Amino acid sequence: MILEVVKNSVHSWDHVTQGLVELGFILMDSYGPKKVLDGKTIETSPSLSRMPNQHACKLGANILLETFKIHEMIRQEILEQVLNRVVTRASSPISHFLDLLSNIVMYAPLVLQSCSSKVTEAFDYLSFLPLQTVQRLLKAVQPLLKVSMSMRDSLILVLRKAMFANQLDARKSAVAGFLLLLKNFKVLGSLSSSQCSQSLSFSQVHVDVHSHYNSVANETFCLEIMDSLRRCLSQQADVRLMLYEGFYDVLRRNSQLANSIMQTLLSQLKQFYEPKPDLLPPLKLEACILTQGDKISLQEPLDYLLCCIQHCLAWYKNTVIPLQQGEEEEEEEEAFYQALDDILESITNRMIKSELEDFELDKSADFSQSTSIGIKNNICASLVMGVCEVLIEYNFSISNFSKNKFEDILSLFMCYKKLSDILNEKAGKAKTKMANKTNDSLLSMKFVSSLLTVLFRDSIQSHQESLSVLRSSSEFMRYAVNIALQKVQQLKETGHVSGPDGQNPDKIFQNLCDITRVLLWRYTSIPTSVEELGKKEKGKSISLLCLEGLQKIFSAVQQFYQPKIQQFLRALDVTDKEGEEREDADVSVTQRTAFQIRQFQRSLLNLLSSQEEDFNSKEALLLVTVLTSLSKLLEPSSPQFVQMLSWTSKICKENSREDALFCKSLMNLLFSLHVLYKSPVILLRDLSQDIHGHLGDIDQDVEVEKTNHFAIVNLRTAAPTICLLVLSQAEKVLEEVDWLITKLKGQVSQETVSEEASSQTTLPNQPVEKAIVMQLGTLLTFFHELVQTALPSGSCVDTLLKDLCKMYTTLTALVRYYLQVCQSSGGIPKNMEKLVKLSGSHLTPVCYSFISYVQNKSKSLNYTGEKKEKPATVATAMARVLRETKPIPNLIFAIEQYEKFLIHLSKRSKVNLMQHMKLSTSRDFKIKGNILDMVLREDGEDENEEGTASEHGEQNKEPAKKKRKK
């Protein structure tokens, strides 16, 4: 409706334009993304379903965009306000404003030339903005740079100044800006951008329609920028690192710059490369470290430099050389790239021959973070490990399944592993977390995907002999799976991965599909139990790592690739799909998910059939998490969903395990499925009976009949694990019922206003009223069981008292609703009378008994504590007692409020509802003779004992005297 107003405002509605702009900014300011506790921002994919606040923010952006399109006179103000927010709110999440700016620029870059001064002003603040904001701002305004030379010149000037600023972030922003310009100002003869689908490709095409730019001028422009970037190679390690990470993308977008980029990288590498073929080690690590007095820091990220060279070289071989067949320049260029190949080959051979002693990094070396030598050794170790990883990927890419190359890869891995083990051992001794290189692997996701596929799934006969070299090392295979896990974890945390194509969602998705297919096959083919029988090494088994990877991937795919779920599940089907394409098109997401679920169900059943001592709780927990993720993809109305629910319920009923975490995750799965199918109140009632049976009654003389609805409820899991879970679910049901009652009250109020329309009772509300009463009736029996249960002190008692308070508040709300209804209908339903009777007979009396039980427990704890425990222990116990007894006054007030409104309803409905209610217990001044005699007797005995004691006895006589005076 609001967007309709925007469209109609073109017809001389100028008086509403200003109001629309204000509304748009209010919505975007109020409902934009917020910063969470750890400083990160919660971002969601644009294609995913949004929460109401995200819809409101999007509406604000649409209002401003449409207003911008229609009203020329307001454009400058909108642009100015957007840019002001981008510049002044640097510490807050501003992605929504940058998205709006991008949409405005894409709509009409030529029109915005008139507002170019505003954009140029914003450029002056680039040095002070966070790096991520700079990158997104420059991407947003990039089409403007194509049509405005003055704006481009202004940006270049700002970036050149920033490159030599004192602040490191300003220098990194300059590099980011220059790299972006190199990617988007194409030189004549560059390859088609279709080879690297980037998010900017659409805006690029859009601009090119308006302005055919001069490719020759672009070449001069790009070479100037390259010259500026070369100066960065003498700056801090972080600046150089950013350059190395960006060169690969530039190369793919602007292939004519390949020679310039590769020459730059080669000359940089030669500074740290030992050209003599017989010298070990092949790299000058000392030159990579900067020493300033006592401060030691990394100056040259040599591993990232080699990584950049390796990826650029691989891209050149796969993309450019096939297109250059028959050209004259081929020989000269090939000689240049051959030189790079020879260097990498030489480094590989000499790294394999080198011992750790050659790097001065053997076991006797100092790796502590408190000494300068230790810091230097840590930096050197991480560089060597990074170089090993880069060379592993390089040799794999040129191996063509050569046995010798695979032996080289294994030798490089052994060097990597030795260093990794030494660092872990030293870190364990120092009891501090040392920066281990495995936290940020230099292997690309594409390589990890290919490596896992050949290790686990390659069955080509000619490859088997060479692959047996890698497969013979279980440590290497575990390492490959571990790196896959790290990549998926990185995706979950940041939305992208490091390395080539790490920002390309389509390529990441394809690699995820390939990795998942391999991990799934490996886990289902070789169960953990089978693998662990012959396992000698420490650490997790490969099967368990595969399962952990699957759990992370299913979570990441639902987070970032919800629209591609069908495609993802189809990719997991390892059968030959070519002949079944038509059939596949008809298979729903639910059916595909159900197929995958069955595999994991079988694995869990096999685990549960083992003995308690052989039960692998980590694997069971992961399996339940995987099943929980997959069950979210099932359609709740489908038979597959019902089957999943009944299977989960059966597992909970038939299996008794004492592992609290496993029990909690399984019960959470059961509840999450049950609430989508029907209300869980009957489930809650059955579970409360089981808990009561296992923990016993608050009255020790009463023997509780044990029920066995769910075997998963046992003495170990009943409290606090399952008790807290059922109370949490009960609270959710009460909230829903409360919401329904509020809705009914609103409907009654509306009907009262327009009462002349109908004099009859509102029949449509009767099914809802009946459902509410039935829900509350079953919940009442649930609380009836728990309130009589001898719950341990702590969170269970505290939560139960709060939930009881909530129960009475909801009952009071229902009574007040019937007070309203009675005005028109003159009576209350029979089931409501039954509910009131049930509350009077089954809940209120036992509530008072439970309150006495809690207070007596706290008094006895206090009494024994004063005599025997240390002061600190007594203080802790007293704090817990205070926390537990705090909700008691609220509960009593809620009960009394309920009874007060019942009296009003009794008068109005002419039905005596209070006949079912007993008189409230007064607990303040109740004297129990038998307990008093027992306490006085104990005091007398203590006094006799204390008479023989010295100082401590004298201190304890006063309380005894006071009690006798009473």
N, C-alpha and C positions, 0 to 999 in steps of 0.2 A: 504493500500500500504506500509506504514511504517513497519507494523508488518510482511509483506511479506519479506521486506529487512532483518528484524531480523532473520526470519527463514532461509533465504538463506545465512546469514552470517556464518552459521556453516561450509560452504564449503571454508575454508581458507580465509575468508574475514576479517581477524584480523584487517586490517587497518581502518574498519568502526566501530569497536566495541566501541572504546572510544567516538566517535562522537555520537553513539546511546545513550550511558549512559548519556552524557552531555545533549542531547536533552530531554531525559526522565526527568531529574531533572529540566531542565528549564521549561518544561510544568507543572510539579507538583508545582514548586515554584511560577510560574506566575498565574496559574489558580486554585489554591487550595482554600478551603473555607476561607472567610475573616471575620474578627471581625466587627460586626456592632456597631452602636453608643453606645448602652447601655452595651457593653462588651460581649454580647452573640454572639454565632456563629450560622450562619444559616446552619443547617444540613438537608439533605434530605434523605429519605429512599432509599437504593440502588435499590429497585425495581421500583421506580417512574421514570417518564420521566425526563431527565436531560436538563439543559440549555447548550448552546454551551461551556461555560467555564468549566462546570462539565465534559462534554465529553472530552475536551482537557486534563483535569487533569487525567481522567481515562485512556486516551491514554498513557500519560506519565508513569503511574503506570504499564500498560500492557507491554510497551516497556522494562522497567526495569525488570519486572518479567520474561518475555520471554528470555531476555538477560542473566539473572541470571541462568535460566534453561540450556541454551545452552553452555555458555562459563564459564568454570571452573576457568580460570585465573582471571576473572573480579569479581568473587563473593565477595571476601573479600572487595574490594573497594566499591561495591554497598552497602553491609551491613554496612560498616563503615560510609558511607555518610548518610544513612537513620538514623542510631543511633545518629550521630552528630546533625542532624536536630531535632530529638526528644528531645535531651538533651538541646541544645542551644536555641531552640525557644519555651521555655515553656509557654511564655505569649501569643503566637500566636496559632491559630487553627492548629493542626498537626494530625488530625484524619486520613487524607489521607495517611500520612507516616506510621502511626500505622497499618492501613489496609494492606498496602503493606508489612510491616514487618510480619504481621500475615500470609499473603499468602506465603511469602518466607519460613517461618518456617514450615507451613503445608505441603509445597511441599516436603521438604527433611530435617527433623530434624536431621537425622543421618549425612548427609553431612555437616551440619553446626557445628558439633562438632569441626571441624578444625578451625572454627572462634570463638570458645567459649570465647576466651580472650577478644574479642571486646564487647560481650554481658556482660561479667563480669565487664568490665570497666564502662559500662553504669549503672550497679547496684549501683556503688559508688555514683551516683548523685541522687538516688531515694529520699533522704531526702530533696532535694532542688526543686523537681518537684511538680506541682499541683497534688492534689489527683486523679483527673479524669485521668490525663496522666499516673500516676503510675498504676492505675487499668488496663487501656487498654494495657500498655506496658507489664505488667506481664501476662495478658491473652494471648497476642500475643506470648510470649516466653515460655508459659507453657509447650508445647510439648517437648521443649529442656530439661526442668528440669527432664523429665522422663528418658531421655537417657544419661544425664550427671550428675553424682553424684557430681563432683567438682563444677559445676555451681550451683547446688542446695545448696551445703554447703556454697558457697560464698553468695548466696541470704539470707540464714538463718542468717549468720553473720551480713550482712548489716541491715536486719530487726530488729535484736536484739539490735543493736546499735541505730537504729532510734527510737525504743520504749522508750528509755530514753533520747532522744534529748530534747533540750530546746524548739524547735519550736513545736507548737501544730500540724501543718500540717504533720510534719515528723512522729509524733506518730500515727496519723490517717493513714498515708501511711503504717506504719508497721502493723497495725491491718488489713488493706485491703489486704496486701500481705499474712499474715498468714491465713486469712479466705479463700483466693483463693487456697492456698496450701491444706487446709483441705478439700475443696470441690473436689479437683481433684486427691488426693492420696487416693484411696479407701482402706478401711480395709476389710479383708476377711469376707464374710457373709453379706456385705451391700446389700440393695435392688437394683434392676435394675434402672439404670439412666433414663429409659423410663418414670418413674413416674414423672420426673421433667425435661422436655425438656429444656435444656439450650443451649445458643449459642455455648458453647464449646464442646458439645457432639460429634460433627463430628471430631474435631481435636483429641479428646480423643481416639476415635475408630481408627483413622488413626495411632496414635502413638502405640496403643496396638498391632497392627499388627507387628510392628517392634521389640517391646521389651515387653516381659511378665515380669511385675514387681512383686516383692516379697511382697505379701499382709501382711505377718507377720511383715516384716521390716517396711512396711507402718504404721502398727498399732503403733509400737514404735515411729516412726517419728511423727505421728499425736498426740499421747499422750504428747510428748515433746512440741509440738506447743501449745496444750491446756494448758499445765503448764505455758508457756510464756504468753498466753492470760489472764490467771487468774490474772496476775500481773496488767493487764490493769484496773482491777476493782477497783484499788485504785487511778486511774488517773482522769483527768478532765472529766466533764460530756459529752463533745463531743466525747471523745474516748470511753467511756462506751456505749454511744448511738449507735455508729457505730458497736460495738460488738453485742449489742442486736439485731440490725437490720440484722446482718449477720448470726447469729446462726441458724435461721430457714432454710435458704438455705443450710447451712452445714449439718444440720440434714437430709434434704431430699436427699442430694447427697451422704451422708456417714452415713447411718442409724446406723452403729455399734457404732458410737460415742454418741448415744442418751443418754445413762446413764451418761457418763462423762459430757455432756453439761447440762443435767437436774440437776445433782448434784451441778454443779457450780452455776446455776441460783437459785436453792433452798437455798443454803447457803447464797447467796447474798440477797435474799428476807428476810431471817430470821433476818437480821440485822435491817430491817425497819418494821417488822411485830410484832404486839402486841399479844402474844400467849394466854393471858387470855381472855376467851370468853365473859366476861361481861364488859370489858373495852372499852370505846368509846373515840376517834375514833380508828379504828383497825390498823392504820398506823402511824409510827413516822415521821411526816413531818419535824419536827425540824432537824432530823438527815440528811435530804436530802439537807439541805441548809448550805453553807459554809460562815462563817463570818470572814473576815480578816480586822480588824480595821473598817473603814467606808464602806468597799466594801462588798456587799452582792452578792452571785452568787449561781447558782444551782450546787450541787455536784453530786447528784444521780438522774438521770431521772427515777424515780420510776414508772411512768406511762408506759414508754417504756419497763422497766423490766417486769412488769406484762403482757404487750402486747405480749412480746416474749414468756413468760411462757404459756400464753393462747393459742397462735398459735402452739407452739411445742406440748402441751398437746393434742390439737385437732387433730394434724397430727398423733400423736402416737396412739390415740384411733381409728382413721379411717383407718390407714395403717398397723401398726405393730401388734396390738392385734388380728385382724382377722387371721393373718398368724401364730400366736403363739398357737393356740388351741391345747391342749394336751401336751405341753412342760413342763418340770419339773421346769424350772426357772420362769415360768409364775407367780406363787404366790408371790415370792419375789419382782419381778418387779412391779406387780400390786399393792402391798402394798405401794411401793414408789410413784407411780403415784396417788394412792388413797389419799396419804397424801397431794399432791399438790391440788387435787380436793377439799379436805376438807378445805384447807387454803383459796382457792378462794371462796368457799361457805360461810365460816365464814366472810371473808371481805365483801362479798355482804350483808349478813344479818345485819352486824354492820354499814355498810355505809348507809343502808336504815334507820336505827334507829337514826343515828347521825344527829344532827342539825348543821347549819352553825356556831352556837356559839361554838360548840365543836372544830371546826377548827380555831376559832377566826377570822371568815371571814364573819360576819354579815354586815348589811348595815352601821353600825356605824364605821366599820374598815377603816383605812387609806389605800387608794390604789394609792396615788400620786407617780409619778416616781421620785420625787425630794427628798424624805426622805427614809432612810434605812428601816423603818418599812413598808412603802408603797411598796417598791421593794420586800421585803420579802413576804408581803401579796399577791402581784401579782404572784410570783413564786408558792406559796402554792395553790392559786386559780387555776392556770393552771394545777398543779399536780392533784388536786382533780377532776377537769373536765376531765382530761385524764384518771384517774382511773375509773370514772363513765362510760366513753365510752368503755373502755376495758371490764368492768363487764357487760355492756349491751350486747356486742357481745358474751361474755362467756355464759351468762344465756340463750341467744337465741339459742346458739349451743346445749345446753343440755336440752332445754325446752321440746322438743317433743310435742309442742302445749299445754303445761300445763297452765291453767288459772293463777295459783299462780305465776308461773315463769314470765308470761307476766305482772302481777301486780308488781312484783319486778322490771322488766325492766322499767315500767312507773315511779316507785318511784325513780329509779336511774336517769332517765331522768329529773324528776322534780328538783332533787338536782343539776344536771348539768345546767338546765335552770335558776334556781335562781341565781347561781353564774354568769352565762353569762349575765343575766339582770343587776346585780349589777355592773359588770365590764363595760358594755355598758353605764349605767347611769352615772357612775363616769367619764368615758372617755368623755361623752357629756358635763359634767360640766367643766372638765378641758380643753376642746377643744383641746385635743391631742389624737392621735391614740395610744391606749394601745394595747399591744400584747395580742390578744384574741386567745384562744386555737382553736376556730373553724376554724382558718386559716389553721391548719394542723391537720385534724381529724385523730384519731388513728384507726378508723373503716376501715376494709379491703374492697376492692372493691367488692369482692365476697359476703361478708355479706350484703353490701348496696344493691346489686342486689337481693339477696334472700329476704331481708326485704321488699323492694319495691314490689316484686312479691306477697308476702303473704298479704301485706297491701291492695293492689289494685286489685289483680287478683285471689286470692285463693277463690274458691267457694265450697270447700269440706265441706259437712254439719257438720261433726264432729269437724271441726276447728272453726266454726263460733262463738261459745260462747266465746272461749278464745281470738280469734282475735278481738272481739268487745271491749275488754279492751283497746287495742292499737288504734283501729279505733275511739274510743270515744274522743281521744285527737287529735284535728286538729293541735296543736302545734307540737306534736311528728311526725305526717305525714309530716308537712312542714319541720321539721328538717331532716327527712330521704331524702327528695328530695333535700334539700340544700346541704347535704353531697355528694350526687351524682353529683351535679353541681360542687362542689369543686374538686372532683376526675377528672372529665372531663377537667376542667380548668387546673389542674396540668398536665394532659396528653398533652394538647395543648402546654403548656409552656416548658415542660421538655422532653416529649417523653416517659415518664413512670409515674407510680403512686407509692405512698408509700405503705408499707405493703407487705404481702406475695404475690408472683407471680406478683409483681409490675413491674418487669423487663421482664416478659414473654409476648411477643406480642400476642401470640395465646390466652392465658388466658384473657388478657385485652380485646381482640376483642370479645371473647365470652361473657364476662360480659357487654361490651358495647351493644351488640345485645339484651341481656336480659333487660337491663335498658331501652333501646330505645323502646322496644316493650311495656313495662309497661307505660312509660311516654306518648307514643303516644295514647295508649288506654285511659288513664286518661284524657288527654287533649281533645280528640275528644268526649268522653262520657259525660263529665261534662264541658260545656263551661264556660269561665271566667265570662261572664255576669250573668249566673245562680248562680254560686258560690258566687259572690260578693253581691247578693241581701240579703243573710242571713248571711253575714260575719260580725263578731263583732271585731275580732282582727285586730291590725294594721299590716302593712307590705304587701308584695305581696301575692296574693292568690295562692293556690296550683296549679291551672291550669296554671297561668302565669309562675310560677316556672318550671312547666313541659315543657312549650313551650320554655323557656329560655334554659333548658337542651337539648331539641331537636336541637335547633339552634347550640349550642356548639358541640354536638355529630356529626351532619352532617358535620360540618367544620372539626372536628378532624379526622373523618373517611376518608374524601377526602385528608387530609394532610398525614396520616400515613398508611392507608389501601386501597389505590387506587386499587390494584389488587383484593381485596376481596369485591368490591362494590356489585357484583352480589349476593354473599353469604349474605352480610349484608341486602340487600333489601329483599331477600327471607326470612330471619329471622324475618322481620317485618310483614310478612303475617301471621295473627293470625288464619287463617282457618286451618283446618286439612289437612296437606300436604301429609300424608302417602299414601293416595289413588291417589294423583295427582302428584306424583314425575315425571312421564314421561312427563306430560304436562308442569310442572314447568321448565324442562330442556330446553324447546323451548321458554320460555318467556324471552325476551331481557331486558337488563338494562333499556332501554328507556321506555318500556311498564310498567315495575315495578315502575320506577320513576314517570311516568305520573299518575299512580294510587295514589301514595302518594301525588303528587302535587294537585290532585283534592280535597283531604281532606282539605288541607290548603287554597285552593282557596275558598271553601265553607265558612270556618271560616272568611276569610277576607271580603267576601261579606256580611256576617251577621253583621260584625262590621261596615262596611260602610253604611249599611241600617239604623243604629241608628242615633239619633239626634246629632248635633255638640257638645252639652254639655255632652252627654253620651259617646262620642267617646273615646275609650281607646287607646291613642297614643302609649304607650309602647308596648301593644300587637300587634298593627298594624305594628309597626316598626320591631318587632321580626318576625312576619309572612312574611313580605316582605324579610327579611334577609334569612329566611328558604327557601322561594321560589327561591331566588337568588342562594342559595347553590345547591338546587335540580335541577334547570334548567341547571346547568353546566354538569349534567349527561345525558341530552337529546342529541340525535344525531341531528345536525342542519338540515339534509336532511329529517328528519322524519315528518310525519303529526302531531305527538304529539308536536313537537317543534313549528310548525306553529300555532297550536291551542293555545299554551302557549303565543306566541307573540301577536296573535289577542286578546286574553283575557286581557293581560296586557295593550294593546293599548286601549281597550274598557274601562277598569277601569279608565285610565288617561283621557279619553274623557268625561266620564259621571259623575265623582265624583269630587266635589270641596271641598277640606279641607284646612284649613289655617295653619296646622301643618307643619313647614318648614322641619323638619327632616324626617317625613313620606313622604312628597312630594319628597325630594331629593333621598331617598332610592328607591322609586317607579320609578322615572324617570331614575335612574341609571340602574334599572332592565330592563326597556324598551330599553334603549340604548344598554345594553350588549347583549340583544336578537336580536335587530334590526341589529347590525353590522355583526352578524353571518349570517343573512338572506340576506340582501342587504344593499347598502350604505344608511346612514341616512340623506342624504342632503335634501330630500323632507320633512321629519319629522322636520328637523331644520328650514326650511323655514316657515312651518305652525306654529311652536312654536314662531318664531320671530314675525310673524304677530299678534299672541295673546299678546305677551309682549308689542308690540307697541300700541296695542289697549287699554291695561289696564293702561300703564304708561303715555300715551299721547305723543305729538310731541314736538320737540325742539322749534318749532315755535308755541307759545301759541295761535296764531290766527287760526291755522289749527286744524280743528276737525277731529280726526281719526275715521274711520269707524271700529267699534269693530267686530273682527272675534271671533268665538268660536269653534275653532278646538278641543282644549283640555280644559275641565272644570277645570282641576287641576291647570291651570294658572289663578291666581287671583291677586288682588292688593297686598296681603300679600306675595305671593310666587313668583311673577314675577321677582322681583329683591330683593336681589342679588341671591337667591337660583337657580331659573331656568335659569336666564340669564348667570350665571357663568357655569352652566352645559352645556348649548348649545354652549357656546364659547369654552369650553374644547373639546367638540366633534368636533366642526368645525376645531379646531387646529389639531386634530388627522387625519381628512380627508385631510387637507392641507399637512400634513407630508407624507401621503400615495401617494398623487398626486405628490408631489415633488420627492419622491423616484422613481415613475414611469417615470417622465420626465428625471431624471438622467439616468435611465436604457435605455430609448429610445436614449438619447444622445450618450451613450456608443455604442449602436448598430449601430447608424449612423456613428460614427467614424470608427468602424470596417469595415463597408461596403465601406466607402470612401477609405480605404487602399486597399481593393480588389475590386476596381470598375470595373476592366476589365471583371470580371466574369459576370456581368449583367449591362445593361444600363437602365433597367426599374426602375420605382419607387417601393419602397419596400411596397408592398400591405399588408403583415402581420401586419404592425404597424397601419394601418388605423382604425381598431376597437378600439385599445387602445387610439389613438389620439382622436377619437370621444367620448370615455368614459371620457377622461380627460376634454375635453371642456364642456361636459354636466355637470360633477361634478362642475367645476368652475363656470359655468353659474348659476346653482341653488344656489351655495354658494354666488354668487354675489348678487342675489335677497335677500338672508338671511341677508347679511351685509347691503344691501340697507334699509331694515326695521329697523335693530338695530341702525344704524347710525342716523336715524331720531327720535329715541326714547329718551324721556327725562329721561335718566338714572340718578339715584342718584349718588352723588359724592362717590368715594371710589373704591373698587376693580373692579366693573363692567366697569367703564370708563377706568381704567388702562388696564384691560385685553382686552377690545374691541380695544383700540388703538394699542396694541401689535399684536393682531390677524389681524387687517387691514394691518399692516406693513407686516405680514407674507403672507397675501393674495396678496399684490402687488409684493412681492418677488417671489411668485410662478408664478404669471402672467408674470413677467419678465423672469423667467426661461423658460416658454413655448414659449415666443417670441424669445428668444435666440435659442431654439431648432429649430424653424421654419426658423431662419436665416441660420442654418446649412442645413436644408432640402432643402431650396430654391436653394442652389448651384446645386443640382441634378435635382429637380423636376421643378424649375422655377416658382412656384406659391404656394399659400396657400389655404386651404379649405374654403368654404363659411361659415361653422359654426364657424371658427376662426374669420372671419370678423365680424360675428354677436356678438361674445363674446367681441371683442374689442369695437364695437359700444355700447354694453350694459354697459361696464365699463366706457365709456366716458359719457353716458347719465344718468346712474343710480347710479354710485358709486363715481367717483371723485368729482363731484360738491357737493354732500351731505357730503362727507368727509371734505371738506373745511368748510362747514357750521357747521359741528359737532365740528371741531377744534375751530372755533370762539365761539361756544356755551360753550365749556369747558373753554376757556380762559376768556370769559365774566363772567362766573359763579365764577371763581376763583378771578377775580378782584372785583366783587361785594361782595364776601365773605371777601376779604381783606379790602375793603372800609368800610363796616359796622363793621367789627371786630375791626378796629383801633379806632372807635368811642365809641363802647359800651362794648366790651368784656375785660376780664382781660388779662394781658400779656401772662400768661401760655396758655390760651385758644387760643389766637391769634397765638402763636408759634406752637401749635398742628395743627391748621387749615392751617397755612402756609406750614408746613411740608407735609401735605396731598396734598396741591395744587402743590407743587414742584414734589411730586411723580407722580401725575396724568399728569402733563404737560411735564414730562421728555420724554415720548415716542413720543411726537409731532414732534420734529425735525427728528427723525428716519422715521416716517411715510411720512413726506414731501419729504425726500430724496428718499424713496422707490417709491413714486408716480413719482418723476422726473426721476428716473432711468428707470422706466417702459416706460415713454413717450420718453425718449432718444432712447431706443432700438426699440420702435415702429417706430420712424423716420427712423432708419437704415433698418427696415423690409419693410417700405413703399418704400424706394428707391430700395431695392433688388427685391421686388415682383411686382413692378410697380403698386401697389394698394395704393391709398391715405387713409391710416388708420387714419391719424391725423385729418381728416375732422370731426370725431366724438368727438374730444377732444377740450374742451374749454381752453382758456388761463388760466394758473395757477393764483390764487388770491395772490396779494401781501398784506399781512396783517400787515406789520411792521409800515407803516406811513399813515394808512387810518384814515381820520378825518371825524367823523359823526357829522354833525352840531347839529342835534336835541339832541343827547346825551350830547354834549359839553355844550349846553345852560342849560340843566337840571342840570348837575353837578355844573356849575358856580352859578346857582340860589340857589342850596342847600348849597353851600359854603357861599353865601352871608347871607342866613338865619342863618347858624351856627355861623357866625361872629357876627351878632347882638346879638344872645343869649349869646355868650361868653364875650361880652363887660361888662355884668353885673357880671360875675364870677370873682373870685380873681386870685389865682396863676395858676390854671388850664387853665384859659382863656389866660393868657400871654404866656403859653407854646404852645398853639395851634395857635397863630397868624402867626407865621413864614410860615407854609405851605400855608396859605391863601394869603399872600403877594406874594409868589413865583408864585402862579397861576395867580394873576392879572398881574404880569410882563409879563407873556406869552402873 
